[in-house]
Amino acid sequence: MPRRLREEIPERLRHDGSAMEPLDEKAVQEAVTRLVESENIEALAICYLHAYANDAHEVRTHEIVRELYPNLYVSTSADNFPVHA
């Protein structure tokens, strides 16, 4: 995946799933808007560190993306590899 098609979102979960840094929802909105409007992406993969222990940030990111671009194909790591610690 070329670097220009990747976005880092401020958020952080510990290995046990507890939140260290909350999800920056505005950063999600800005990142997905840039990717769709400037890069013309047709699909989006969402993958946050330690989502296996707590998928809340991935779920909320997916919700935000769906609100902005309901026809964009979205996949989350937690949906593709559900592991419950």
Phi and psi restraints in degrees (range 20) as a CNS / XPLOR table:
assign (resid 1 and name C) (resid 2 and name N)
       (resid 2 and name CA) (resid 2 and name C) 1.0 -60.3 20.0 2
assign (resid 2 and name N) (resid 2 and name CA)
       (resid 2 and name C) (resid 3 and name N) 1.0 145.3 20.0 2
assign (resid 2 and name C) (resid 3 and name N)
       (resid 3 and name CA) (resid 3 and name C) 1.0 -54.4 20.0 2
assign (resid 3 and name N) (resid 3 and name CA)
       (resid 3 and name C) (resid 4 and name N) 1.0 -36.9 20.0 2
assign (resid 3 and name C) (resid 4 and name N)
       (resid 4 and name CA) (resid 4 and name C) 1.0 -65.3 20.0 2
assign (resid 4 and name N) (resid 4 and name CA)
       (resid 4 and name C) (resid 5 and name N) 1.0 -15.9 20.0 2
assign (resid 4 and name C) (resid 5 and name N)
       (resid 5 and name CA) (resid 5 and name C) 1.0 -100.5 20.0 2
assign (resid 5 and name N) (resid 5 and name CA)
       (resid 5 and name C) (resid 6 and name N) 1.0 8.9 20.0 2
assign (resid 5 and name C) (resid 6 and name N)
       (resid 6 and name CA) (resid 6 and name C) 1.0 -114.4 20.0 2
assign (resid 6 and name N) (resid 6 and name CA)
       (resid 6 and name C) (resid 7 and name N) 1.0 143.3 20.0 2
assign (resid 6 and name C) (resid 7 and name N)
       (resid 7 and name CA) (resid 7 and name C) 1.0 -130.7 20.0 2
assign (resid 7 and name N) (resid 7 and name CA)
       (resid 7 and name C) (resid 8 and name N) 1.0 137.5 20.0 2
assign (resid 7 and name C) (resid 8 and name N)
       (resid 8 and name CA) (resid 8 and name C) 1.0 -97.5 20.0 2
assign (resid 8 and name N) (resid 8 and name CA)
       (resid 8 and name C) (resid 9 and name N) 1.0 132.2 20.0 2
assign (resid 8 and name C) (resid 9 and name N)
       (resid 9 and name CA) (resid 9 and name C) 1.0 -112.2 20.0 2
assign (resid 9 and name N) (resid 9 and name CA)
       (resid 9 and name C) (resid 10 and name N) 1.0 128.7 20.0 2
assign (resid 9 and name C) (resid 10 and name N)
       (resid 10 and name CA) (resid 10 and name C) 1.0 -62.3 20.0 2
assign (resid 10 and name N) (resid 10 and name CA)
       (resid 10 and name C) (resid 11 and name N) 1.0 117.7 20.0 2
assign (resid 10 and name C) (resid 11 and name N)
       (resid 11 and name CA) (resid 11 and name C) 1.0 179.3 20.0 2
assign (resid 11 and name N) (resid 11 and name CA)
       (resid 11 and name C) (resid 12 and name N) 1.0 157.4 20.0 2
assign (resid 11 and name C) (resid 12 and name N)
       (resid 12 and name CA) (resid 12 and name C) 1.0 -161.6 20.0 2
assign (resid 12 and name N) (resid 12 and name CA)
       (resid 12 and name C) (resid 13 and name N) 1.0 131.4 20.0 2
assign (resid 12 and name C) (resid 13 and name N)
       (resid 13 and name CA) (resid 13 and name C) 1.0 -113.6 20.0 2
assign (resid 13 and name N) (resid 13 and name CA)
       (resid 13 and name C) (resid 14 and name N) 1.0 146.2 20.0 2
assign (resid 13 and name C) (resid 14 and name N)
       (resid 14 and name CA) (resid 14 and name C) 1.0 -77.9 20.0 2
assign (resid 14 and name N) (resid 14 and name CA)
       (resid 14 and name C) (resid 15 and name N) 1.0 168.8 20.0 2
assign (resid 14 and name C) (resid 15 and name N)
       (resid 15 and name CA) (resid 15 and name C) 1.0 -59.9 20.0 2
assign (resid 15 and name N) (resid 15 and name CA)
       (resid 15 and name C) (resid 16 and name N) 1.0 -23.2 20.0 2
assign (resid 15 and name C) (resid 16 and name N)
       (resid 16 and name CA) (resid 16 and name C) 1.0 -90.8 20.0 2
assign (resid 16 and name N) (resid 16 and name CA)
       (resid 16 and name C) (resid 17 and name N) 1.0 1.3 20.0 2
assign (resid 16 and name C) (resid 17 and name N)
       (resid 17 and name CA) (resid 17 and name C) 1.0 94.0 20.0 2
assign (resid 17 and name N) (resid 17 and name CA)
       (resid 17 and name C) (resid 18 and name N) 1.0 -5.6 20.0 2
assign (resid 17 and name C) (resid 18 and name N)
       (resid 18 and name CA) (resid 18 and name C) 1.0 -75.5 20.0 2
assign (resid 18 and name N) (resid 18 and name CA)
       (resid 18 and name C) (resid 19 and name N) 1.0 146.8 20.0 2
assign (resid 18 and name C) (resid 19 and name N)
       (resid 19 and name CA) (resid 19 and name C) 1.0 -78.3 20.0 2
assign (resid 19 and name N) (resid 19 and name CA)
       (resid 19 and name C) (resid 20 and name N) 1.0 128.9 20.0 2
assign (resid 19 and name C) (resid 20 and name N)
       (resid 20 and name CA) (resid 20 and name C) 1.0 -99.6 20.0 2
assign (resid 20 and name N) (resid 20 and name CA)
       (resid 20 and name C) (resid 21 and name N) 1.0 -37.5 20.0 2
assign (resid 20 and name C) (resid 21 and name N)
       (resid 21 and name CA) (resid 21 and name C) 1.0 -139.7 20.0 2
assign (resid 21 and name N) (resid 21 and name CA)
       (resid 21 and name C) (resid 22 and name N) 1.0 127.0 20.0 2
assign (resid 21 and name C) (resid 22 and name N)
       (resid 22 and name CA) (resid 22 and name C) 1.0 -66.3 20.0 2
assign (resid 22 and name N) (resid 22 and name CA)
       (resid 22 and name C) (resid 23 and name N) 1.0 158.2 20.0 2
assign (resid 22 and name C) (resid 23 and name N)
       (resid 23 and name CA) (resid 23 and name C) 1.0 -66.3 20.0 2
assign (resid 23 and name N) (resid 23 and name CA)
       (resid 23 and name C) (resid 24 and name N) 1.0 130.7 20.0 2
assign (resid 23 and name C) (resid 24 and name N)
       (resid 24 and name CA) (resid 24 and name C) 1.0 -89.3 20.0 2
assign (resid 24 and name N) (resid 24 and name CA)
       (resid 24 and name C) (resid 25 and name N) 1.0 95.0 20.0 2
assign (resid 24 and name C) (resid 25 and name N)
       (resid 25 and name CA) (resid 25 and name C) 1.0 -65.9 20.0 2
assign (resid 25 and name N) (resid 25 and name CA)
       (resid 25 and name C) (resid 26 and name N) 1.0 -33.8 20.0 2
assign (resid 25 and name C) (resid 26 and name N)
       (resid 26 and name CA) (resid 26 and name C) 1.0 -65.0 20.0 2
assign (resid 26 and name N) (resid 26 and name CA)
       (resid 26 and name C) (resid 27 and name N) 1.0 -39.2 20.0 2
assign (resid 26 and name C) (resid 27 and name N)
       (resid 27 and name CA) (resid 27 and name C) 1.0 -64.5 20.0 2
assign (resid 27 and name N) (resid 27 and name CA)
       (resid 27 and name C) (resid 28 and name N) 1.0 -36.4 20.0 2
assign (resid 27 and name C) (resid 28 and name N)
       (resid 28 and name CA) (resid 28 and name C) 1.0 -61.7 20.0 2
assign (resid 28 and name N) (resid 28 and name CA)
       (resid 28 and name C) (resid 29 and name N) 1.0 -49.3 20.0 2
assign (resid 28 and name C) (resid 29 and name N)
       (resid 29 and name CA) (resid 29 and name C) 1.0 -58.5 20.0 2
assign (resid 29 and name N) (resid 29 and name CA)
       (resid 29 and name C) (resid 30 and name N) 1.0 -46.2 20.0 2
assign (resid 29 and name C) (resid 30 and name N)
       (resid 30 and name CA) (resid 30 and name C) 1.0 -65.2 20.0 2
assign (resid 30 and name N) (resid 30 and name CA)
       (resid 30 and name C) (resid 31 and name N) 1.0 -41.9 20.0 2
assign (resid 30 and name C) (resid 31 and name N)
       (resid 31 and name CA) (resid 31 and name C) 1.0 -66.5 20.0 2
assign (resid 31 and name N) (resid 31 and name CA)
       (resid 31 and name C) (resid 32 and name N) 1.0 -47.7 20.0 2
assign (resid 31 and name C) (resid 32 and name N)
       (resid 32 and name CA) (resid 32 and name C) 1.0 -68.4 20.0 2
assign (resid 32 and name N) (resid 32 and name CA)
       (resid 32 and name C) (resid 33 and name N) 1.0 -35.5 20.0 2
assign (resid 32 and name C) (resid 33 and name N)
       (resid 33 and name CA) (resid 33 and name C) 1.0 -62.5 20.0 2
assign (resid 33 and name N) (resid 33 and name CA)
       (resid 33 and name C) (resid 34 and name N) 1.0 -44.1 20.0 2
assign (resid 33 and name C) (resid 34 and name N)
       (resid 34 and name CA) (resid 34 and name C) 1.0 -61.9 20.0 2
assign (resid 34 and name N) (resid 34 and name CA)
       (resid 34 and name C) (resid 35 and name N) 1.0 -45.5 20.0 2
assign (resid 34 and name C) (resid 35 and name N)
       (resid 35 and name CA) (resid 35 and name C) 1.0 -63.5 20.0 2
assign (resid 35 and name N) (resid 35 and name CA)
       (resid 35 and name C) (resid 36 and name N) 1.0 -40.8 20.0 2
assign (resid 35 and name C) (resid 36 and name N)
       (resid 36 and name CA) (resid 36 and name C) 1.0 -75.4 20.0 2
assign (resid 36 and name N) (resid 36 and name CA)
       (resid 36 and name C) (resid 37 and name N) 1.0 -48.6 20.0 2
assign (resid 36 and name C) (resid 37 and name N)
       (resid 37 and name CA) (resid 37 and name C) 1.0 -76.8 20.0 2
assign (resid 37 and name N) (resid 37 and name CA)
       (resid 37 and name C) (resid 38 and name N) 1.0 -38.5 20.0 2
assign (resid 37 and name C) (resid 38 and name N)
       (resid 38 and name CA) (resid 38 and name C) 1.0 -96.5 20.0 2
assign (resid 38 and name N) (resid 38 and name CA)
       (resid 38 and name C) (resid 39 and name N) 1.0 -34.4 20.0 2
assign (resid 38 and name C) (resid 39 and name N)
       (resid 39 and name CA) (resid 39 and name C) 1.0 -103.3 20.0 2
assign (resid 39 and name N) (resid 39 and name CA)
       (resid 39 and name C) (resid 40 and name N) 1.0 -8.0 20.0 2
assign (resid 39 and name C) (resid 40 and name N)
       (resid 40 and name CA) (resid 40 and name C) 1.0 56.5 20.0 2
assign (resid 40 and name N) (resid 40 and name CA)
       (resid 40 and name C) (resid 41 and name N) 1.0 40.7 20.0 2
assign (resid 40 and name C) (resid 41 and name N)
       (resid 41 and name CA) (resid 41 and name C) 1.0 -67.2 20.0 2
assign (resid 41 and name N) (resid 41 and name CA)
       (resid 41 and name C) (resid 42 and name N) 1.0 151.7 20.0 2
assign (resid 41 and name C) (resid 42 and name N)
       (resid 42 and name CA) (resid 42 and name C) 1.0 -112.6 20.0 2
assign (resid 42 and name N) (resid 42 and name CA)
       (resid 42 and name C) (resid 43 and name N) 1.0 -11.6 20.0 2
assign (resid 42 and name C) (resid 43 and name N)
       (resid 43 and name CA) (resid 43 and name C) 1.0 -148.2 20.0 2
assign (resid 43 and name N) (resid 43 and name CA)
       (resid 43 and name C) (resid 44 and name N) 1.0 153.0 20.0 2
assign (resid 43 and name C) (resid 44 and name N)
       (resid 44 and name CA) (resid 44 and name C) 1.0 -136.8 20.0 2
assign (resid 44 and name N) (resid 44 and name CA)
       (resid 44 and name C) (resid 45 and name N) 1.0 131.3 20.0 2
assign (resid 44 and name C) (resid 45 and name N)
       (resid 45 and name CA) (resid 45 and name C) 1.0 -106.0 20.0 2
assign (resid 45 and name N) (resid 45 and name CA)
       (resid 45 and name C) (resid 46 and name N) 1.0 131.5 20.0 2
assign (resid 45 and name C) (resid 46 and name N)
       (resid 46 and name CA) (resid 46 and name C) 1.0 -112.1 20.0 2
assign (resid 46 and name N) (resid 46 and name CA)
       (resid 46 and name C) (resid 47 and name N) 1.0 125.0 20.0 2
assign (resid 46 and name C) (resid 47 and name N)
       (resid 47 and name CA) (resid 47 and name C) 1.0 -146.4 20.0 2
assign (resid 47 and name N) (resid 47 and name CA)
       (resid 47 and name C) (resid 48 and name N) 1.0 111.7 20.0 2
assign (resid 47 and name C) (resid 48 and name N)
       (resid 48 and name CA) (resid 48 and name C) 1.0 -112.8 20.0 2
assign (resid 48 and name N) (resid 48 and name CA)
       (resid 48 and name C) (resid 49 and name N) 1.0 146.8 20.0 2
assign (resid 48 and name C) (resid 49 and name N)
       (resid 49 and name CA) (resid 49 and name C) 1.0 -60.7 20.0 2
assign (resid 49 and name N) (resid 49 and name CA)
       (resid 49 and name C) (resid 50 and name N) 1.0 133.8 20.0 2
assign (resid 49 and name C) (resid 50 and name N)
       (resid 50 and name CA) (resid 50 and name C) 1.0 68.6 20.0 2
assign (resid 50 and name N) (resid 50 and name CA)
       (resid 50 and name C) (resid 51 and name N) 1.0 22.5 20.0 2
assign (resid 50 and name C) (resid 51 and name N)
       (resid 51 and name CA) (resid 51 and name C) 1.0 -65.5 20.0 2
assign (resid 51 and name N) (resid 51 and name CA)
       (resid 51 and name C) (resid 52 and name N) 1.0 -20.7 20.0 2
assign (resid 51 and name C) (resid 52 and name N)
       (resid 52 and name CA) (resid 52 and name C) 1.0 -61.3 20.0 2
assign (resid 52 and name N) (resid 52 and name CA)
       (resid 52 and name C) (resid 53 and name N) 1.0 -30.1 20.0 2
assign (resid 52 and name C) (resid 53 and name N)
       (resid 53 and name CA) (resid 53 and name C) 1.0 -89.9 20.0 2
assign (resid 53 and name N) (resid 53 and name CA)
       (resid 53 and name C) (resid 54 and name N) 1.0 -25.2 20.0 2
assign (resid 53 and name C) (resid 54 and name N)
       (resid 54 and name CA) (resid 54 and name C) 1.0 -161.7 20.0 2
assign (resid 54 and name N) (resid 54 and name CA)
       (resid 54 and name C) (resid 55 and name N) 1.0 110.6 20.0 2
assign (resid 54 and name C) (resid 55 and name N)
       (resid 55 and name CA) (resid 55 and name C) 1.0 -92.1 20.0 2
assign (resid 55 and name N) (resid 55 and name CA)
       (resid 55 and name C) (resid 56 and name N) 1.0 12.0 20.0 2
assign (resid 55 and name C) (resid 56 and name N)
       (resid 56 and name CA) (resid 56 and name C) 1.0 -57.9 20.0 2
assign (resid 56 and name N) (resid 56 and name CA)
       (resid 56 and name C) (resid 57 and name N) 1.0 -41.3 20.0 2
assign (resid 56 and name C) (resid 57 and name N)
       (resid 57 and name CA) (resid 57 and name C) 1.0 -68.6 20.0 2
assign (resid 57 and name N) (resid 57 and name CA)
       (resid 57 and name C) (resid 58 and name N) 1.0 -39.2 20.0 2
assign (resid 57 and name C) (resid 58 and name N)
       (resid 58 and name CA) (resid 58 and name C) 1.0 -66.6 20.0 2
assign (resid 58 and name N) (resid 58 and name CA)
       (resid 58 and name C) (resid 59 and name N) 1.0 -42.2 20.0 2
assign (resid 58 and name C) (resid 59 and name N)
       (resid 59 and name CA) (resid 59 and name C) 1.0 -61.6 20.0 2
assign (resid 59 and name N) (resid 59 and name CA)
       (resid 59 and name C) (resid 60 and name N) 1.0 -45.7 20.0 2
assign (resid 59 and name C) (resid 60 and name N)
       (resid 60 and name CA) (resid 60 and name C) 1.0 -67.3 20.0 2
assign (resid 60 and name N) (resid 60 and name CA)
       (resid 60 and name C) (resid 61 and name N) 1.0 -39.3 20.0 2
assign (resid 60 and name C) (resid 61 and name N)
       (resid 61 and name CA) (resid 61 and name C) 1.0 -60.5 20.0 2
assign (resid 61 and name N) (resid 61 and name CA)
       (resid 61 and name C) (resid 62 and name N) 1.0 -43.9 20.0 2
assign (resid 61 and name C) (resid 62 and name N)
       (resid 62 and name CA) (resid 62 and name C) 1.0 -60.1 20.0 2
assign (resid 62 and name N) (resid 62 and name CA)
       (resid 62 and name C) (resid 63 and name N) 1.0 -42.2 20.0 2
assign (resid 62 and name C) (resid 63 and name N)
       (resid 63 and name CA) (resid 63 and name C) 1.0 -61.4 20.0 2
assign (resid 63 and name N) (resid 63 and name CA)
       (resid 63 and name C) (resid 64 and name N) 1.0 -43.6 20.0 2
assign (resid 63 and name C) (resid 64 and name N)
       (resid 64 and name CA) (resid 64 and name C) 1.0 -62.6 20.0 2
assign (resid 64 and name N) (resid 64 and name CA)
       (resid 64 and name C) (resid 65 and name N) 1.0 -46.2 20.0 2
assign (resid 64 and name C) (resid 65 and name N)
       (resid 65 and name CA) (resid 65 and name C) 1.0 -61.0 20.0 2
assign (resid 65 and name N) (resid 65 and name CA)
       (resid 65 and name C) (resid 66 and name N) 1.0 -43.5 20.0 2
assign (resid 65 and name C) (resid 66 and name N)
       (resid 66 and name CA) (resid 66 and name C) 1.0 -62.3 20.0 2
assign (resid 66 and name N) (resid 66 and name CA)
       (resid 66 and name C) (resid 67 and name N) 1.0 -38.3 20.0 2
assign (resid 66 and name C) (resid 67 and name N)
       (resid 67 and name CA) (resid 67 and name C) 1.0 -64.3 20.0 2
assign (resid 67 and name N) (resid 67 and name CA)
       (resid 67 and name C) (resid 68 and name N) 1.0 -39.8 20.0 2
assign (resid 67 and name C) (resid 68 and name N)
       (resid 68 and name CA) (resid 68 and name C) 1.0 -79.9 20.0 2
assign (resid 68 and name N) (resid 68 and name CA)
       (resid 68 and name C) (resid 69 and name N) 1.0 -42.1 20.0 2
assign (resid 68 and name C) (resid 69 and name N)
       (resid 69 and name CA) (resid 69 and name C) 1.0 -137.0 20.0 2
assign (resid 69 and name N) (resid 69 and name CA)
       (resid 69 and name C) (resid 70 and name N) 1.0 79.1 20.0 2
assign (resid 69 and name C) (resid 70 and name N)
       (resid 70 and name CA) (resid 70 and name C) 1.0 -61.9 20.0 2
assign (resid 70 and name N) (resid 70 and name CA)
       (resid 70 and name C) (resid 71 and name N) 1.0 -20.7 20.0 2
assign (resid 70 and name C) (resid 71 and name N)
       (resid 71 and name CA) (resid 71 and name C) 1.0 -97.5 20.0 2
assign (resid 71 and name N) (resid 71 and name CA)
       (resid 71 and name C) (resid 72 and name N) 1.0 -0.2 20.0 2
assign (resid 71 and name C) (resid 72 and name N)
       (resid 72 and name CA) (resid 72 and name C) 1.0 -75.2 20.0 2
assign (resid 72 and name N) (resid 72 and name CA)
       (resid 72 and name C) (resid 73 and name N) 1.0 132.1 20.0 2
assign (resid 72 and name C) (resid 73 and name N)
       (resid 73 and name CA) (resid 73 and name C) 1.0 -73.6 20.0 2
assign (resid 73 and name N) (resid 73 and name CA)
       (resid 73 and name C) (resid 74 and name N) 1.0 127.7 20.0 2
assign (resid 73 and name C) (resid 74 and name N)
       (resid 74 and name CA) (resid 74 and name C) 1.0 -129.1 20.0 2
assign (resid 74 and name N) (resid 74 and name CA)
       (resid 74 and name C) (resid 75 and name N) 1.0 137.0 20.0 2
assign (resid 74 and name C) (resid 75 and name N)
       (resid 75 and name CA) (resid 75 and name C) 1.0 -131.5 20.0 2
assign (resid 75 and name N) (resid 75 and name CA)
       (resid 75 and name C) (resid 76 and name N) 1.0 136.6 20.0 2
assign (resid 75 and name C) (resid 76 and name N)
       (resid 76 and name CA) (resid 76 and name C) 1.0 -113.5 20.0 2
assign (resid 76 and name N) (resid 76 and name CA)
       (resid 76 and name C) (resid 77 and name N) 1.0 151.2 20.0 2
assign (resid 76 and name C) (resid 77 and name N)
       (resid 77 and name CA) (resid 77 and name C) 1.0 -63.7 20.0 2
assign (resid 77 and name N) (resid 77 and name CA)
       (resid 77 and name C) (resid 78 and name N) 1.0 -36.8 20.0 2
assign (resid 77 and name C) (resid 78 and name N)
       (resid 78 and name CA) (resid 78 and name C) 1.0 -65.7 20.0 2
assign (resid 78 and name N) (resid 78 and name CA)
       (resid 78 and name C) (resid 79 and name N) 1.0 -32.9 20.0 2
assign (resid 78 and name C) (resid 79 and name N)
       (resid 79 and name CA) (resid 79 and name C) 1.0 -72.7 20.0 2
assign (resid 79 and name N) (resid 79 and name CA)
       (resid 79 and name C) (resid 80 and name N) 1.0 -35.6 20.0 2
assign (resid 79 and name C) (resid 80 and name N)
       (resid 80 and name CA) (resid 80 and name C) 1.0 -82.1 20.0 2
assign (resid 80 and name N) (resid 80 and name CA)
       (resid 80 and name C) (resid 81 and name N) 1.0 -26.9 20.0 2
assign (resid 80 and name C) (resid 81 and name N)
       (resid 81 and name CA) (resid 81 and name C) 1.0 -140.4 20.0 2
assign (resid 81 and name N) (resid 81 and name CA)
       (resid 81 and name C) (resid 82 and name N) 1.0 72.1 20.0 2
assign (resid 81 and name C) (resid 82 and name N)
       (resid 82 and name CA) (resid 82 and name C) 1.0 -72.4 20.0 2
assign (resid 82 and name N) (resid 82 and name CA)
       (resid 82 and name C) (resid 83 and name N) 1.0 112.8 20.0 2
assign (resid 82 and name C) (resid 83 and name N)
       (resid 83 and name CA) (resid 83 and name C) 1.0 -124.7 20.0 2
assign (resid 83 and name N) (resid 83 and name CA)
       (resid 83 and name C) (resid 84 and name N) 1.0 127.8 20.0 2
assign (resid 83 and name C) (resid 84 and name N)
       (resid 84 and name CA) (resid 84 and name C) 1.0 -110.6 20.0 2
assign (resid 84 and name N) (resid 84 and name CA)
       (resid 84 and name C) (resid 85 and name N) 1.0 116.0 20.0 2
